[in-house]
């Protein structure tokens, strides 16, 4: 009797990371093995076009998760984007995964979650603790910062001649979102035993925001520099750009903790996992500038 191919479900599949994981996973396994878990299936037409199965998957509706996880062998739990609601949402998924007897749950956490002082790390640490006690076979992907967290703002910032933040001279080991997606795919499709592993995933070459700004200036040919602000002032700038006050405060705190090393890692686990160097920040700048 032929053993059925493992079914792999990706949560948050219409999000920026989720879409990249689905696209890369479809290049390594038959799309019929992939399930895109999404809150709004009507927004996942492009994923269905790849040949994957689309299922409704809502972290806030635990009663619906059991049917969504039916037949699933491996599950990528991409952390919720709803800061302040993450822990209960993640618990709902973990509980459902236990009932479904999922063979491996991979969770996207944050770099050095067990010791990271950032406010943003608290819910990740809580989720990791719950997962470790849940009885669900797990692997933890502690993702560092996405380079896009900064480069996405470059076009607007160029008009003002400055990139603002509160990270001072802190070195940030960021990598492209696609690098982290590739790492998730590597773990989900690995023939090696992954249960119980914790990966600290970060870019190979760290940079300061001053170095990032200098490269933007070099590539654009325009005056551009990094302007460091006090935490409260930076939070105020983020609010003026339309962010809710609470989330703006969390992001400003993240920058301050980055100035103290919270987003630095030189272990190179990410590049070893994906088999090549992580995307240099200079290349990410080039992409956003259209060069």
N, C-alpha and C positions, 0 to 999 in steps of 0.2 A: 504494500500500500504506500503510495507516494505521500510524503509529508507536505502539508499545505505550507505555502510561503508565509512568513510572518506578516501580519498586518500592523502597519505603523501609523499611529494617529498623531498629528501635529495640531496642538491647540493654538488659538490666536492666529489661524492660518491666513487671515486677510490683513494682518499687521505687517509692518515693514520687515521684521525678522522672519515671521512665519512664511511669507511669500517666498523669500530667498531660500529658506529651508526646503519648501515644497519643490521649487524649481531645481535645486541641486540634487535633492533626493530622487527626483524623477529621472535623473541621468544615471543613477546607480542601481535602482531597482525598478521592476515593472510598475508603472503607475497604478495598476490594479491593486497593488499592495499598500497604497498610500491612502490615508483618510484625512481630509482637511476638516478639522473641527473649527466651526465658525459660529459666531453669535447670530449673524444675519446671512443665511445661505444665498439670498438673492444678490449679495455683493461678491459672491465667489464664482461667478460665471467663468472667469478666465482660468480659474483653477480646475473647474470641471472640464474645460476644454483640453487640459493636459491629460485627461483620462483618469484623474483621481476621483475617489468617492467624496462627496461633500455631506457632512452631517452637522446638524445643529448642535452646538456645544457652548452652553452658557454657564460660566462659573457661578452665577448667582441663582441658578435653578437646579439644585442638586437632584431633584426628583427626575430630571430628564437625562442625567449623566449616565445612568446604568445602561440604557438602550444605546446611547452614543458610543459606549465603550465595548459593546458586544463584539466578541471575536478579536479584540485588539491584543496584540502581543507586546508591542513596545509603544510607549507614550512619551512624547516630548511635551512637558508642561512649560510653556513659555509664560513667564511671570506676567501677571496682570499689569495693566498700565494705570490702574486706579489706585494711586497711592492713598493709603489709609484704609483701603478695603481689601488689600491683597491677602492678608493672612487668612481670614475666613473663606475667601474665594478659593485659595489654594487648598485649604483643608477639605473643602467640598470635593475637589478633584481627587485628592489623595485617598479620601475615604471611598470614593467610587472606584478608584483603581484597585483598591484592596478587595472590594466586593467582586470586581471583574476578574480578579486573579491575573492582572497584568504582570508579565514576566520581567519587565524593566521599565521604570519611570525615570526619565532624564529631566532634571529641573534646571532652568536657567536662573542662577542666583547672581550675586555680585562679588567682585574680586575681594578675597580675604573676608568673606562675610562674618566669620567667627570673631574677627578682631577689628573690622572696619568701623570707625567711629561716626561715619556719615549717618545722618538721620535716615537717608534712603536705604540704609543697610538693615535697619531694625526688623522690618517685615520679612526680609530674606532670611535673617538669622532665625526668626520664629518659624518660618516655613521649613527650613532645614531641620530644626529640632523636632518638629512634628513628623516630618518625613522619616527621620532616622528611628523614630519610635513606632512608626505606623505598621511595620511588618511588610510594607511594599518593597520589593527589590528596587534599589535606586542607584543612580549615579548623578553627581552634582556638577554642573558646568558653571563655574563662577566666572561670569563674563566681566571683563574690564570695561572701560568706557568705549563707546563707539566714536571713531574720529568724526563721524557725521554730526555728533552733538555740537561740534564747533564749526565744521566746514559748511553746514547747512545755512549758517547765519552770515557767511562771508559776503554774498552779493549785496545784502542790505547794509552790512557794516561798511562795505567799501564806499558807499555813498557818504558816510560820516567820517571816513578816514581812520577809523579805530575799531578794534575789537575790544569789548569791555568784559570784565570778569572780576573775580576775587581770588584767583588762584596764585597770585604773586609769581614766584619763580619755581613753583612746584612742578616736578616732572611727571608727565602723564603718559602711561604706557597704553595708549589707545590703539585700536585696530579697526579696520573697516567692518561694517556690519556683515558683509559677505564672508569675511574670515570666520566670524563666530558661527554663521550659518553652516559653513563647511565643517567646522568642528563638531557641531551637533549631528550632522549627517555621518561623519566618521564614527562617532560613538554609537549611533543608532544602527549602523550597518556592520560594525566590527565583529569579527569572528572571535575576538578575545573576550574573556570574561570582564564585564564592566561593573558588575554589582559591587557597591561599596566604595567605588572610586570617587575622588574629589579632584577636579581639575581647576587649577588657577590659570585662567586664560587671559592673556594680555599681549599687546603689540611688542614686537622685537625691539623697536627703537622708540624710546620715550622722548617727549618734547615738552618744552614750556610754551605757554601761550605767546610769549614774546618771540620765540623761535617760529611759531606758526605764523604770527603776523608778519614777521620779516620775510618769510617765504611767499606769503600772499603779495607783499609789496614787490618782491623780485619777479614773480611770475606775471603780475598784472601791469607792472611798470608804473604803478600809482603809489603815492605816499600812503602808508598804512602802518599803524603801530598798535601795540597792546596797551590798554589803559587799565590799570588796576584800581578797583574801587573797594571801599569798605563793604562789609557784608550787607548791611542794611541798605546802603546806596545801590548796590547791585540788585538786590531784591526789588527795590523801587523801580529800577530800569525795566526789569522783567515784568512787573505789574503794568507799567506804562505800555508795554508791548502786547498786553492782553492776557497775560497769565494770571490765574487765580492767586490771591495773596499767599495762601498756604503752600501751594506748589512752588511759587517763586522763592519762598523762604527755604524750602527744601533744596532747590537747585543752588541757591546762594551758599547754603551750608556745605553742599557738595564741593563747590569751588574752594571754600576755605579749608576744608579737610584735605583737598587735593594739594593745597599749598604745603601741607604737613606730611605728604607722602602717601595718602590713602589710596591713590590710583596709580601707584608705581609698583611694578613687578618686573624682575629680570630673569625669571625662571624659564622663559621660552617654551612653556608647555603648549601654547597654542600653535606655534610654528611646527613643533614636533608632531603634533596631532594631525595637522593638515598636510604635512609633508613639504612645505615650502615657507619661505619668509612671509611674514604678514605684510599687508599693503602699506607702503611708506606714506607718511602724512603728506609728503610733497606730491605724490600721485593723486591723493584725494583732493588736494588744492587744485591741481591741474584739471581734474574732472569737473569740479564745480565752476571753474573759470571758463570751461569749454575749450581748453587748449589741447 
